[in-house]
Amino acid sequence: MAAGKKKKKWIKWVVLAVVLILVIVLLSRCGKSPNNVAVVDTTTVTTGEVRSVLDASGKIASENVKVYASPVTAEIAEVNVKAGQEVKAGDFLVTYDTSSLESSYTQAELQAKSTDATNADTIAKSNENATEVNNRQAEIDTLNAQIEAAKTDLANTKAALTQNQTDAATVSTQLSEYQEQLKNVTDETDAKDVEGWKQAVTELSARSAQLAKDQASLQDSIETKTTDLTTLQGNLETAKAKKEAAEAGIMSENAKASLTYSAKAASIGVEDAQSNLDKAKAGIQAEFDGVVTSADVAVGTAAAEGQGLVTIADTSSMKVDFQVSKYNLTSLSVGQKVDITSLDRDYTGTISNISKIATMQASGNASAAGSASMVDVEVHIENPDEHLVIGMDAKLSIELGVAKQAVLVPIAAVNTDKDGDFVYVVEDQKVKRQAVTTGLYGKEQVQITEGLKEGEHVISVVDAELEDGTPVLENPQETETVADTEAATLK
């Protein structure tokens, strides 16, 4: 009886286990696990061979495109080409009406002559004033010397007058004293003394008269010399005024430099007018054989100097322009061989330039959102011929490389953000973010050079809600075991 109960109990547990497994399977197919644990599709990391060939498309273009700008501002007389037309080196593209430029040259030449004449007259007058300044300075020096001599002479005459007046006073005093003594003569006065006093009065009277005469002469001399000094001082002020006026008419070094500059500017104006006239007469000629890609000019219109008129593409030097994304950029290098097909004709080429600037391009997939960074690449066509058409589509095939025994994962498993490329792996039933370094891209798989090893499980369908450490249940997918040798498409 106990054995029967044990058998029934074991069968019960088996049934419960089968039911639980069925529930788990059903829930996994519904995208949920028990306790709301997410179920993720995983792929086992494998090793194999990957061959990457980049198939792309681009546009035929010329490597040497020249925009012929107008060398002068003038009216267009003739336009000898149109867009799409073939031209040869030396063909006239545009000619000009030179009448206005000839008039400008004549006017510039006359202006230069007028400037030269005006400058010569100004310099001549400046030189005359310089001579006048020198003459007036010599006059001023002479007058200053005369004035100093006149002042000295006047001072000496005044001193003589003062001395005369002093002497006259002394003589007058002495004369009064002797006259007073003669008035007081008595019978007792010595006759000799009286005689001496009389002699002294006579001499002093004569001396006083002479001093008075000299005094009058000195005063007249002082008046004359004062007048002469005033005249000399007036002449000095007049000479100074004339010198100052002459100095104002002398050109400064800056003024002379200004005349030189104006003359040079006028000369340059003539040279420019002559140069513009010569350029207009020469017109615009093609420098090489090619095709006119644009001719934005019309007869009778005024072309401004520097305005682009005609653009010619050199057909002897051709290329293909295309764009590549970051997925294949690291596999490209200058000098790499390229197979080219255009209008069912095959050509060979080499990568000649890879731009160092990426541009954002809107996604070409209507169902995709956002944009991608693309880099411009140029391919030099080594064997161009007359069948190449500028602007026509061209197909490109570039072998990027082959890797054997490469660690491979589905391309969809690799994600990218600001920190670089990464995948989500499952370890211990939890999500782990793993940084990786990618290598060659195949059609469906990509080579991982760092970050993964064979046998690891990566999440092949990434959910936006996945985070590092999230518990998950795996839904293993079939792993690609054959080598991914198909060509990669342009990314």
C-alpha positions as CSV (number, residue, x, y, z in Angstrom):
1,M,0.0,0.0,0.0
2,A,2.8,2.4,0.8
3,A,4.5,1.5,-2.4
4,G,1.4,2.3,-4.4
5,K,1.2,5.7,-2.7
6,K,4.8,6.4,-3.5
7,K,4.3,5.5,-7.2
8,K,1.2,7.7,-7.5
9,K,3.1,10.6,-5.8
10,W,6.1,10.2,-8.3
11,I,3.6,10.2,-11.3
12,K,2.0,13.3,-9.9
13,W,5.4,15.1,-9.8
14,V,6.2,14.1,-13.3
15,V,2.9,15.4,-14.6
16,L,3.5,18.7,-12.7
17,A,7.0,19.0,-14.2
18,V,5.7,18.4,-17.8
19,V,2.9,21.0,-17.2
20,L,5.5,23.5,-15.9
21,I,7.7,22.9,-18.9
22,L,4.8,23.4,-21.3
23,V,3.9,26.6,-19.4
24,I,7.5,27.9,-19.7
25,V,7.5,27.1,-23.5
26,L,4.2,28.8,-24.0
27,L,5.3,31.8,-22.0
28,S,8.6,32.0,-23.9
29,R,6.8,32.0,-27.2
30,C,4.7,34.9,-25.8
31,G,7.9,36.8,-25.0
32,K,7.5,36.5,-21.2
33,S,8.8,34.1,-18.5
34,P,7.5,33.2,-15.1
35,N,7.7,36.1,-12.7
36,N,7.7,38.5,-15.7
37,V,11.4,37.7,-16.6
38,A,12.2,38.7,-20.3
39,V,12.9,36.1,-22.8
40,V,15.7,37.1,-25.3
41,D,16.9,35.5,-28.6
42,T,20.5,34.6,-28.3
43,T,23.1,33.3,-30.7
44,T,26.3,31.4,-29.9
45,V,29.5,33.1,-30.9
46,T,31.2,31.0,-33.6
47,T,34.5,31.1,-35.6
48,G,34.8,30.9,-39.3
49,E,35.8,32.7,-42.5
50,V,34.4,36.1,-43.5
51,R,35.1,37.8,-46.8
52,S,34.1,41.4,-47.2
53,V,33.5,43.0,-50.6
54,L,32.0,46.5,-50.7
55,D,29.6,47.0,-53.5
56,A,28.7,50.7,-53.9
57,S,27.5,53.2,-56.4
58,G,28.7,56.6,-57.2
59,K,28.8,59.4,-59.8
60,I,31.3,60.0,-62.6
61,A,33.1,63.3,-62.2
62,S,36.2,65.1,-63.4
63,E,39.2,65.5,-61.2
64,N,40.1,68.8,-62.8
65,V,37.2,71.3,-62.9
66,K,37.9,74.9,-63.6
67,V,35.5,77.8,-63.1
68,Y,36.4,80.6,-65.5
69,A,35.7,83.9,-63.7
70,S,35.5,87.2,-65.4
71,P,38.9,88.9,-65.1
72,V,37.3,92.4,-65.6
73,T,34.0,94.2,-65.1
74,A,32.7,94.7,-68.6
75,E,29.9,94.0,-71.0
76,I,29.8,90.5,-72.6
77,A,30.1,90.7,-76.4
78,E,30.0,87.0,-77.3
79,V,29.4,83.7,-75.6
80,N,30.7,80.8,-77.8
81,V,29.8,77.8,-75.6
82,K,26.9,76.2,-73.8
83,A,26.5,73.5,-71.2
84,G,27.3,70.0,-72.4
85,Q,29.5,71.2,-75.3
86,E,32.9,69.8,-75.9
87,V,35.8,72.3,-76.2
88,K,39.5,72.2,-77.1
89,A,42.3,74.0,-75.4
90,G,42.6,77.5,-76.9
91,D,38.9,77.8,-77.9
92,F,37.3,81.2,-77.1
93,L,34.7,80.9,-74.4
94,V,33.7,84.6,-73.9
95,T,34.7,87.9,-75.5
96,Y,34.0,91.4,-74.2
97,D,32.9,94.9,-75.5
98,T,36.0,97.0,-74.7
99,S,34.6,100.5,-75.4
100,S,33.9,101.3,-71.7
101,L,37.3,100.0,-70.6
102,E,39.1,102.1,-73.3
103,S,37.3,105.2,-71.9
104,S,38.3,104.3,-68.4
105,Y,41.9,103.9,-69.5
106,T,41.9,107.4,-71.1
107,Q,40.3,109.0,-68.1
108,A,42.9,107.3,-65.7
109,E,45.7,108.5,-67.9
110,L,44.5,112.1,-67.9
111,Q,43.9,112.0,-64.2
112,A,47.5,110.8,-63.7
113,K,48.8,113.7,-65.8
114,S,46.7,116.2,-63.9
115,T,48.0,114.8,-60.6
116,D,51.6,115.1,-61.7
117,A,51.1,118.7,-62.8
118,T,49.4,119.7,-59.6
119,N,52.1,118.0,-57.5
120,A,54.9,119.7,-59.5
121,D,53.3,123.2,-58.9
122,T,52.8,122.5,-55.2
123,I,56.5,121.4,-54.8
124,A,57.7,124.5,-56.7
125,K,55.8,126.8,-54.5
126,S,57.1,125.0,-51.4
127,N,60.7,125.4,-52.7
128,E,60.1,129.2,-53.2
129,N,58.8,129.5,-49.7
130,A,61.8,127.6,-48.4
131,T,64.1,130.2,-50.2
132,E,62.1,133.0,-48.7
133,V,62.4,131.6,-45.2
134,N,66.2,131.4,-45.6
135,N,66.4,135.1,-46.8
136,R,64.2,136.3,-44.0
137,Q,66.2,134.5,-41.5
138,A,69.4,136.2,-42.7
139,E,67.6,139.5,-42.5
140,I,66.4,138.7,-39.0
141,D,69.9,137.8,-37.9
142,T,71.2,141.2,-39.3
143,L,68.4,143.1,-37.6
144,N,69.0,141.4,-34.3
145,A,72.7,142.4,-34.4
146,Q,71.8,146.0,-35.3
147,I,69.2,146.2,-32.6
148,E,71.7,144.9,-30.0
149,A,74.3,147.5,-31.2
150,A,71.6,150.3,-31.1
151,K,70.6,149.3,-27.6
152,T,74.2,149.4,-26.4
153,D,74.8,152.8,-28.1
154,L,71.6,154.3,-26.6
155,A,72.6,153.0,-23.2
156,N,76.0,154.6,-23.5
157,T,74.5,157.9,-24.6
158,K,72.1,157.9,-21.7
159,A,75.0,157.1,-19.4
160,A,76.9,160.1,-20.9
161,L,73.8,162.3,-20.3
162,T,73.7,161.2,-16.7
163,Q,77.3,161.9,-16.2
164,N,76.9,165.3,-17.9
165,Q,74.1,166.2,-15.5
166,T,76.2,165.1,-12.6
167,D,79.2,167.2,-13.8
168,A,76.9,170.2,-14.4
169,A,75.6,170.0,-10.9
170,T,79.1,169.8,-9.4
171,V,80.2,172.8,-11.5
172,S,77.1,174.8,-10.5
173,T,77.8,174.2,-6.9
174,Q,81.4,175.1,-7.2
175,L,80.5,178.3,-9.2
176,S,78.0,179.3,-6.5
177,E,80.7,178.9,-3.8
178,Y,83.2,181.1,-5.6
179,Q,80.6,183.7,-6.4
180,E,79.6,183.8,-2.8
181,Q,83.2,184.3,-1.7
182,L,83.6,187.2,-4.1
183,K,80.5,188.8,-2.6
184,N,82.1,188.7,0.8
185,V,85.5,190.3,-0.2
186,T,86.8,193.0,2.2
187,D,89.8,195.3,2.3
188,E,91.5,192.8,4.4
189,T,91.0,189.9,1.8
190,D,94.2,188.9,0.1
191,A,94.3,190.2,-3.4
192,K,95.7,187.0,-4.7
193,D,92.8,185.0,-3.3
194,V,90.4,187.3,-4.9
195,E,92.1,187.0,-8.2
196,G,92.1,183.2,-7.9
197,W,88.4,183.2,-7.1
198,K,87.6,185.3,-10.2
199,Q,89.7,183.0,-12.4
200,A,87.8,180.0,-11.0
201,V,84.4,181.7,-11.6
202,T,85.4,182.4,-15.2
203,E,86.5,178.8,-15.8
204,L,83.5,177.2,-14.1
205,S,81.1,179.5,-16.0
206,A,82.7,178.4,-19.3
207,R,82.6,174.7,-18.1
208,S,78.9,175.0,-17.1
209,A,78.0,176.5,-20.5
210,Q,79.8,173.7,-22.3
211,L,78.1,171.1,-20.2
212,A,74.7,172.6,-21.0
213,K,75.5,172.6,-24.7
214,D,76.7,168.9,-24.4
215,Q,73.5,168.0,-22.5
216,A,71.3,169.4,-25.3
217,S,73.3,167.4,-27.9
218,L,73.1,164.2,-25.8
219,Q,69.3,164.6,-25.4
220,D,68.9,165.1,-29.2
221,S,71.1,162.0,-29.8
222,I,69.0,159.9,-27.4
223,E,65.8,160.8,-29.2
224,T,67.3,160.0,-32.6
225,K,68.8,156.7,-31.4
226,T,65.5,155.7,-29.7
227,T,63.7,156.4,-33.0
228,D,66.2,154.3,-34.9
229,L,65.9,151.4,-32.4
230,T,62.1,151.5,-32.7
231,T,62.5,151.4,-36.5
232,L,64.9,148.4,-36.3
233,Q,62.5,146.6,-34.0
234,G,59.6,147.2,-36.4
235,N,61.6,145.9,-39.3
236,L,62.4,142.8,-37.2
237,E,58.8,142.1,-36.5
238,T,58.0,142.5,-40.2
239,A,60.8,140.1,-41.2
240,K,59.6,137.5,-38.6
241,A,56.0,137.8,-40.0
242,K,57.2,137.2,-43.5
243,K,59.3,134.3,-42.4
244,E,56.3,132.7,-40.6
245,A,54.1,133.2,-43.6
246,A,56.8,131.5,-45.8
247,E,57.2,128.7,-43.4
248,A,53.4,128.0,-43.6
249,G,53.9,127.5,-47.3
250,I,56.7,124.9,-46.9
251,M,55.5,121.3,-47.3
252,S,56.1,118.9,-44.4
253,E,57.7,115.5,-45.0
254,N,54.2,113.9,-44.6
255,A,52.8,116.3,-47.1
256,K,55.6,115.4,-49.6
257,A,54.9,111.7,-48.9
258,S,51.2,112.3,-49.6
259,L,52.1,113.8,-53.0
260,T,54.2,110.7,-53.7
261,Y,51.4,108.4,-52.7
262,S,48.8,110.3,-54.8
263,A,51.2,110.1,-57.8
264,K,51.7,106.4,-57.3
265,A,48.0,105.8,-56.9
266,A,47.3,107.6,-60.1
267,S,50.0,105.6,-61.8
268,I,48.5,102.4,-60.5
269,G,45.1,103.5,-61.8
270,V,46.6,103.8,-65.2
271,E,48.3,100.4,-64.9
272,D,45.1,98.8,-63.7
273,A,43.0,100.4,-66.5
274,Q,45.6,99.2,-69.1
275,S,45.6,95.7,-67.5
276,N,41.8,95.5,-67.6
277,L,41.7,96.6,-71.2
278,D,44.3,94.0,-72.2
279,K,42.4,91.3,-70.3
280,A,39.2,92.2,-72.0
281,K,40.8,92.3,-75.4
282,A,42.2,88.8,-74.7
283,G,38.8,87.4,-73.7
284,I,38.5,84.0,-72.0
285,Q,40.0,80.8,-73.6
286,A,39.8,77.2,-72.6
287,E,43.1,76.0,-71.0
288,F,42.5,72.3,-71.7
289,D,40.2,69.9,-73.6
290,G,37.0,69.2,-71.8
291,V,33.2,69.5,-71.4
292,V,31.3,72.7,-70.5
293,T,29.3,71.9,-67.4
294,S,27.8,75.3,-67.0
295,A,27.7,78.6,-68.9
296,D,26.0,81.2,-66.6
297,V,26.4,84.2,-68.9
298,A,24.5,86.0,-71.6
299,V,25.4,88.4,-74.4
300,G,24.9,92.1,-73.4
301,T,25.0,91.6,-69.7
302,A,27.6,93.2,-67.5
303,A,29.9,90.7,-65.9
304,A,31.5,91.7,-62.6
305,E,35.2,91.0,-62.0
306,G,35.4,87.6,-60.2
307,Q,32.0,86.5,-61.3
308,G,32.0,82.8,-62.5
309,L,31.0,82.6,-66.1
310,V,31.9,79.2,-67.6
311,T,32.8,75.9,-65.9
312,I,34.8,73.3,-67.8
313,A,35.5,69.7,-66.6
314,D,38.7,68.0,-67.9
315,T,37.7,64.7,-69.5
316,S,41.3,63.4,-69.5
317,S,41.3,63.1,-65.7
318,M,38.2,61.3,-64.4
319,K,37.0,59.9,-61.1
320,V,34.1,58.4,-59.3
321,D,32.7,60.0,-56.2
322,F,30.8,57.9,-53.6
323,Q,30.1,57.8,-49.9
324,V,30.9,55.1,-47.3
325,S,29.7,54.7,-43.7
326,K,31.7,53.9,-40.6
327,Y,31.1,50.2,-41.0
328,N,33.5,49.9,-44.0
329,L,35.5,53.1,-43.6
330,T,38.3,51.4,-41.6
331,S,38.7,48.8,-44.4
332,L,39.4,51.5,-47.1
333,S,42.8,53.1,-47.8
334,V,44.3,55.3,-50.5
335,G,45.7,53.3,-53.3
336,Q,43.2,50.4,-52.9
337,K,42.1,48.8,-56.2
338,V,38.6,49.3,-57.4
339,D,36.6,47.7,-60.3
340,I,34.3,50.2,-62.0
341,T,31.3,49.7,-64.3
342,S,29.5,52.5,-66.2
343,L,27.2,52.2,-69.2
344,D,28.1,48.5,-69.4
345,R,31.8,49.3,-69.8
346,D,34.4,48.2,-67.3
347,Y,37.2,50.3,-65.9
348,T,39.9,50.0,-63.3
349,G,40.6,52.5,-60.6
350,T,42.3,53.2,-57.3
351,I,41.1,55.1,-54.2
352,S,42.7,58.5,-54.5
353,N,41.2,60.4,-51.5
354,I,39.3,59.7,-48.4
355,S,37.8,62.7,-46.7
356,K,38.6,63.5,-43.1
357,I,35.1,65.1,-42.6
358,A,31.9,63.1,-42.1
359,T,28.6,64.5,-43.2
360,M,25.1,63.5,-41.9
361,Q,22.9,61.8,-44.6
362,A,19.2,61.0,-44.2
363,S,18.5,57.3,-44.2
364,G,17.5,55.9,-47.6
365,N,15.2,53.4,-46.0
366,A,11.6,54.7,-45.7
367,S,11.1,52.5,-42.7
368,A,14.2,53.6,-40.9
369,A,14.5,56.7,-38.7
370,G,17.3,59.2,-38.2
371,S,20.4,59.7,-40.2
372,A,23.9,58.3,-40.7
373,S,27.4,59.7,-40.8
374,M,28.9,59.3,-44.3
375,V,32.4,60.0,-45.6
376,D,33.2,61.1,-49.2
377,V,35.6,58.9,-51.1
378,E,37.2,59.5,-54.5
379,V,38.3,56.8,-57.0
380,H,40.7,57.7,-59.7
381,I,39.8,56.1,-63.1
382,E,43.0,54.8,-64.6
383,N,41.8,54.1,-68.1
384,P,39.2,56.9,-69.0
385,D,37.8,57.0,-72.5
386,E,35.3,59.0,-74.5
387,H,32.4,56.8,-73.3
388,L,32.5,58.2,-69.8
389,V,29.7,60.7,-69.1
390,I,30.1,63.2,-66.3
391,G,27.3,62.8,-63.7
392,M,26.4,59.3,-64.9
393,D,26.0,56.5,-62.3
394,A,28.9,54.0,-61.8
395,K,29.0,50.7,-59.9
396,L,32.0,50.0,-57.7
397,S,33.4,46.7,-56.3
398,I,36.1,46.9,-53.6
399,E,37.5,43.8,-51.9
400,L,37.9,44.8,-48.3
401,G,39.6,41.6,-47.0
402,V,39.3,38.0,-45.9
403,A,39.6,36.8,-42.3
404,K,39.9,33.1,-41.4
405,Q,39.2,31.6,-38.0
406,A,37.5,34.9,-37.2
407,V,35.2,35.3,-34.2
408,L,31.8,36.0,-35.7
409,V,28.4,37.4,-34.5
410,P,25.3,38.6,-36.4
411,I,25.6,42.2,-37.6
412,A,22.3,42.9,-35.8
413,A,23.9,42.0,-32.4
414,V,26.4,44.8,-32.6
415,N,25.2,48.2,-31.2
416,T,26.9,51.6,-31.1
417,D,26.7,54.6,-28.8
418,K,28.9,57.5,-27.8
419,D,31.3,55.1,-26.0
420,G,31.8,52.8,-29.1
421,D,30.6,49.4,-30.3
422,F,29.2,46.8,-27.8
423,V,27.0,43.7,-27.6
424,Y,24.8,42.2,-24.9
425,V,25.9,38.8,-23.7
426,V,24.0,36.5,-21.3
427,E,26.0,35.3,-18.3
428,D,24.3,33.5,-15.4
429,Q,20.9,34.3,-16.9
430,K,21.6,38.1,-16.7
431,V,22.3,40.7,-19.4
432,K,25.9,42.0,-19.5
433,R,27.0,44.8,-21.7
434,Q,30.3,43.9,-23.4
435,A,32.5,46.4,-25.4
436,V,33.8,45.0,-28.6
437,T,36.1,45.9,-31.5
438,T,34.8,45.0,-35.0
439,G,36.7,43.9,-38.0
440,L,35.4,42.8,-41.4
441,Y,31.7,43.0,-42.2
442,G,30.2,40.2,-44.2
443,K,26.6,40.1,-45.6
444,E,25.1,38.9,-42.3
445,Q,28.0,38.5,-39.9
446,V,30.7,40.7,-38.5
447,Q,34.2,39.9,-37.3
448,I,34.9,40.7,-33.6
449,T,38.6,41.3,-33.0
450,E,38.4,42.1,-29.3
451,G,35.8,41.6,-26.6
452,L,34.3,38.1,-27.4
453,K,35.3,34.5,-27.7
454,E,33.8,31.4,-29.3
455,G,31.0,29.8,-27.3
456,E,29.6,33.0,-25.6
457,H,26.0,33.8,-26.0
458,V,25.1,37.2,-27.5
459,I,21.6,38.7,-27.7
460,S,20.8,38.8,-31.4
461,V,17.6,40.9,-31.2
462,V,18.1,43.9,-28.9
463,D,15.2,45.3,-27.0
464,A,15.4,49.0,-26.0
465,E,14.4,48.0,-22.4
466,L,17.5,45.8,-21.9
467,E,19.9,47.0,-19.3
468,D,23.1,45.7,-17.8
469,G,22.2,43.2,-15.1
470,T,18.6,42.5,-16.3
471,P,17.5,38.9,-15.5
472,V,16.5,37.1,-18.7
473,L,15.7,33.6,-20.1
474,E,17.4,32.6,-23.4
475,N,15.6,31.6,-26.5
476,P,18.6,30.1,-28.5
477,Q,18.6,30.6,-32.2
478,E,20.3,28.5,-34.8
479,T,23.9,29.5,-35.1
480,E,25.4,30.1,-38.6
481,T,28.1,27.5,-38.9
482,V,29.2,28.0,-42.6
483,A,31.7,30.7,-43.5
484,D,30.2,34.1,-44.3
485,T,31.8,34.6,-47.7
486,E,29.2,36.7,-49.4
487,A,30.0,40.3,-50.3
488,A,29.0,43.1,-48.0
489,T,26.7,45.8,-49.2
490,L,27.4,49.5,-48.8
491,K,26.6,50.7,-45.2
